[in-house]
Amino acid sequence: MIPELGLYDFVLAFLYLFIIYVFALFYIRIKKHENPEYKYFLWALSAKLFGGIFFALFSIYYYKGGDTFFYFNAAEGWVNYIIDNPLDNLKMLLSSEQLIDDYSFEHNYIYRANDVFTMAYNTILLTFIGLNSYLLTSILFAFTSFLGLWFGYSNLSKLYPNISKYLLIGFFFVPTAILWSSGILKDTVTQGIIGWLIYTVSNLFIFNRKKILSILILVIGAYILFKLKPYILYVLIPCFFIWIQSSSKELIKGSFIRIIILPILLVFLLISGYFLTLSFSESAGKYNLENIDKTLEGFQGWHTYLAETQDQSGYTLGDMDFTPLGMLSIAPAALNVTFFRPYLWEVRNLPTLLGAFEGLVLFIFFLYLVIKLRLRLFILLFKSKEAFFMMLFAIIFGVVVGISSYNFGALSRYKIPAEMFFITSLIIVYYKSKEQTN
């Protein structure tokens, strides 16, 4: 069911925005003296909040459908149930089966999928705070996602203070990410969590601060990410371990000790990452690594069906062999479609037009770096540990989503983490090259 918006929703939206901005101004006043990047706080916050508002209006009046309404309708129903039956709250909230069976939904079977149920379940609190308003809940989703992204960005800015203004682009100002990761969607939650994970890992292994808080956020964030999109975690874990290992070089003093310790540390981290990923995989259902080829094939088939039957913007990479070697052979085409397509002549609706212009600008920037830097591009990537780990994630994840999507609409959402890391990595490399030249 599509929510209806009235004057009540818009008046309350204005009030909520006013409260958020008042608190933001006080927070900036406290933080900006020791954290120069906070002068960009309002710009980043505004991009996220108005992205959430635009997505809400876009979903209701243009798109008129989508998973966002399943999540909100379920949460709205549960909020009403909690209010009507306060004594049953504890029993209901602790039992997923009870939660689904006690409240009748039009499409109960949808909520029995682990990731869909987790998303709907996590929407309850924000729907309650948002007074059962779709618009207000969208604003709150955007705000909570912004917080995670901001803290991740803030720590990265401390490592690269001279380019903090430009790092905003990858984190907050990618047009399709503003649209597709600011509303009531899994992508909004996962994007915020990725920001929190960057924040916690850098706190623990680079800045050596706030360890207890960081571990707590890390565990909670990883758990929610595992429940919503475990395949993101599969790629993040080894990439984070590589980042940790490369960061350890600066913490270990003495060349002899480095020669002894670092190889041992690298092997330990890689083995730990491998077994940790397998451990997550065993509980991941359809996202189990042993089933990942079938899952990718299923995604591709479903999105191809949508493209053929519902006039959605589909694409093809040719005949696909869902084996490791088959996916490797098609990796260049998958990366091209993830980061640089749809082309302008492939546009069939408004969202893909936005993605087409975005892909064109990104392609021009990437081509400029390749022509200007040539071999130095790869040298600078390897020398900058943050740029390297982000590019590694972007490439691996970019291949996965390029192969599995086969629909530009789905691709624009799935690729958001890869595109954020890809753009941020290129920006770091670009300004590293300028520093060397100067």
N, C-alpha and C positions, 0 to 999 in steps of 0.2 A: 504494500500500500504506500502510495506517495504522500508524504506529509504535506499539510497545507500551512501556508504562512499568512499571518494576519498582522494588523497594526501592532498587536501585543508583542509579536516576535521581534519586530524591528525596533520598537521602543526599548525593550529589554536588551536587545543586541547593542544598542547605543550605550545603555547604562553599563553593561558588562565591559565594553571596550573602554569606556571612561575609567572604570575602576582599574583595569589592567594597565592602562597608560599612566595613571597616577602612581601606582606602585612601581612601575618601570622607571619613572622619573626619579623617585626617591632612591631606588636601587642603583641607578646610574650615578647619582650624586655621591653615594657611598663608595662605589667601586672605581670610578674613572681615574682617580688620582694615581693609583698604583697599577691600573690596568688600562693602558691607552686604547686598546681595542674597543672599550665600552662606549667610545664616541660613536660607534656604528650600531649600537644596540637597538635603537629605535628603528633604524632602516631595516634591519634584519627582522625585527619583531613585526613591523608593518607588512613586510612581504608575506610572512607566514599567516598573519591574521586575516589580511584581505584575500589571500589565497584561499583560506578556509571559507570565507563568506562567498567568494566567487564560485567555489566548487559547490556549495550548497545551492545557490541560485541556478547554476549550470545543471546540476543533477535534477532539480525539480522542474525547471521550465524548458530545458533543451534536451537533455539526455533522457529524462523521464523513466529512469530505471537504474538497475545496478545493485551490486552487493551492499552498498552503503545503506540502502533502505532495509535490507534484511537485518543488518546489525542494529540499526536504530529501532526498528519495529519490535525486535526481540527485547532490547533493553527497556524500551518504553513499557512493554507489557509486563516485564519483570518488576519495574519500578512501581507500577500500579498494583501488582500482586503483593509486593512488600508492604505498601501503604495499607492495602485492604486486609492483609493477614500478617500483622506484625509478629505474632507469636510463632509463626512458622518460618520466620526469616532464617534462623540459624540452620535448620534442617534443609531448607531449600538451597541456600547458598553453598552448603557443603556437599551437595549431591547433584552432579550434572544430570543424571537420569531423572531425578526428582524434579529438577529445574525445568527440564523439557516436558515431562509428562504432566506436571501439575498445571502448567499454563498452556492452553491450546493455541497453536499457531497454524497459519494457513499452509506452511511448508515445513512441518516438523522435521522431515528427513534431512533437510539442509543443515540443521543445527547439530545433527549427530556427527558431522565431520569435525574432527578434533580442532582444526585451525579456525573454522567458522564459529564453533561454539566458544572457543577461547576469546575470539575477537568480540563476539556479542556479550559474553560475560564481563569482559573488561570495559565494555561501554556503559555498564549499569551506573557506576558512580558518577561519571561525567554527565550522563543523561539526567540523573537525579539533581545534580548541581545546576544543570541547564534547564531545570523546570519542565522536562519533557518536551522541550522545543528543539526541533531539528537544527535550526539556525544557531541557537545558543550552544548546543552540543558540538556543532562543527567548529565554532570559535574556540571552545575549550580544548578540543582535539588539536587544533592548530597550535594553541598556546603550549600545551604539554609537549608536543613534538618539538616546538621551537626551543624549549628549555634544554633538552638533550643535545640538539644540534649546536646550540650556543656554547654550552660548556665544552663540547668537543672542539669546536672552532676556537674558543678562547685559549685552550691549552696549545693548540697548533700555532696560534698567533704568537704565543710566548716563545716558541721555537724559531719562528720566522717573523719577528716584529716589524721588519721593514716592508713586508708585503701583506700585512694583516688586512688592508683594504681590499686587496685583490683576491685573497682567500675567501672573502664573502661570496664570490661568484659561485663557486662550486657548492657551497653549503646552503646558500639561501636564494640565489638569483637565477637559477636555471628555470626557464619558463614552464616546461612540462612538469618539473618537480613541484613548483609552486601550485600548479593545478591539481596534480594527482597525489600529492603527499601532504595535503593540508586539511582534508575533510575527514569524514568518518570512514576510514579505510584502513586495512592492514598496513598499507605502505606508509601511512602517516605514523603509525606506532613504530614500525620497524626502523624507519628513518631516524626517529628520535632516539631509539635504543642504540643504533649504531653510533650516534653522537655521544651518548653516555659511555659506550664501551671505549671509544677513543679517549675520552676524558679519564676513565678509571685506569686503563692500561698505562697511559702516560703518567698519571699520578703515581702508580706503583713502581714503574720501572725506569722512569726518566726523572721526574721531579722528586720522588721519594717523600711523599707527603699524603696526608689524609688517608692512611692505609685502611683503617677499619671501615670508614664510610665508603671508600672505593671498592673494597671487597664486597660489601653488602650490595651496592648498586650493580656491581659486575655480576653477581650471582642472580639477582632478581632479573636484570636485563637479559642475561643469557637464557634464563628459563623461559621468559615470555617470548623471546625471539625463537627459541626452539619450538615452542608451542604453535607459533604463527607461521614462521617460514624457516624451518630447520636447515634448508639448503643454503641459506645465507650464512648460517653459523659454520657449516662445513667448510666454506671457503674462507671465512674470517679467521678461524682458529689457526690454521697453518700460517696465514699471512701475518697475524699478530705475533706468532712465535718467531717468525723471521725478523719482524720489527724489534722484538725484545732482544733477540740475539745480537742484531747489529747495533742496538743501543748500548748493549753491555760492553762493547769495545771501548767506549768512552769512560766507563766506570772502572774498568780494570787497568791499573797503572803498571807500566813496565812491559817492554816488548817480550821478554822471556816468558813472563807469566801469561801474557796474551797467547803466545804460541802454544803453551801447554793447556790453558783453561778453555779458550774459545772453541776449539774443535770439539772438546768434550761437551761443552755447553750446547753447541749446535746440535750434536747427535742426540743429546738428552731432550732438547726442546722438540726436535722433529719426531722422535719416538713418542714423547708425551702427547704431542699434537695428534699423531696418528691414532693412538689408542683412545684419546679423548673423543675424537671425531667418531670412531667406531662405537664407542660407548653411547654417544648421543644417537647414532644411527640405529642402534638396536631397538630403540623405543620410538622411532619416527614413523612407523606405519608405512604408508605409500612412499614416504621420502627416505626410507631405508636405502643405504648405498647399494645394497644388493638388488634393489628394485628400481634404481634410479633410471635405468635405460627404458624400462616399461613406463615409468611415470612421465619421462620426457616425451615418449612416443604418444602417450595419452593426451598430454597437453597439446602437442602439435596437431593431433587428429581433431580435437575439440575446437581449437581455434581456426583450423582450416574449414571445418564444418560451418562455423559462424560466418566466416568470410564468404562462403559459397551460398548460404541459405538466407542470411540476414543482411546482405549488402554491406558487411563490415570490411575494413581495409586489410586484406590479406596479402601475404607475400610467400614466395617459395624459394628454397635454396636448392631445389632439385631433389632427386631421389636420395633418401637418407638412410644410412646404415647405423642403427643405434648401438654400435660397439665403440669401445675407446678409440680404436684406429679410425673408424668411420667418422666419429665426431671430430677427431683431430684433423682429418683431411678437409673438413668443411669449416674449420675454425676461422680462416681469413674472411670467408663470406659472412659468417655469423657475426664477427666483430664489425664488419662493415655495416651490416644492417642494424646492429645495436647502437652504434655511435653516429652513423652518418645518414641513415635512411629514416623515414621515407624521403625519396627525392620529390622535388616540386611537382613533377608530372604524375606521381603516384598518389597525390592528395585526393581524398574523396569526401572529407568532412572537415569541420572546423578544428577539432583537436589534432588531426594529422597535419593540418596546415601549420599549426604552431610547431609541431615536431619537425616538419620539413625545414622551416627557417632556422630552427635551432641546430639541426644536423648540418645544414649548409655552413653556418657560422663556425661551428666546431671543426668541420672539415677544413675550412680555409685556415683556421688557426693552427691545426695539426700539420697541414701541408707546409705552412710558413715555417714552422719549427723544423720539420724534416729537411727542407731546402736550406735553411739558414745554418742549422747546427750539424746536420749529417751525422757522422759518427759520434760527435760530441753529445748528441741527444742521449745515446745509450750510456756513454761514460758518466754524464751528469745524473742520469737515473740511478746508476749503480752507486754513485758517490753520496747521493742524498737518501738516507734510509727511509724517511717518510715518503718521499716520491716513489721509491722502489716498491715499498710494501703496498702503497695505494695502487700503483700501476699493475702490480701482480694480481691484486684482487680484481681490478677492473677488467683485465684480460680474461682471467678464468671465469668470472661471473658473467662477463659480456658474451663469451662463447656459449655458456649454458642458456642464457635467456634468449640469445639470438636463434639458437637451435629449437628451443621449446615453444616460442611464442607463435610464430607464423600468422600473426595478426598485429597490425601496427598499434591498435588500441591497447591490447594487452601488453605489448612490448613497451609502450610509453610508461607503464607503471612498473613492470618488472625490472627495467633497466636503471631505475633511479639510483640505487646504491652504486652501481658500476659507473654511471655517468658522473656522479659526484666525485668519486675517487679519481676517475680519468682526468677530469677537468682540473681538479686540485693538483694532481701530480704534474700535469703539463705546466700549470702556472708556476709551481715551485721550480721546475727545470728552466723555464723561460727566464725567471728573475735570477736564478743562479748563474745562468750564462751571461746576463747583463752585468752582474757583479764581477765576474771574471774579466769581462771586456774592459770594464772601468778600472 
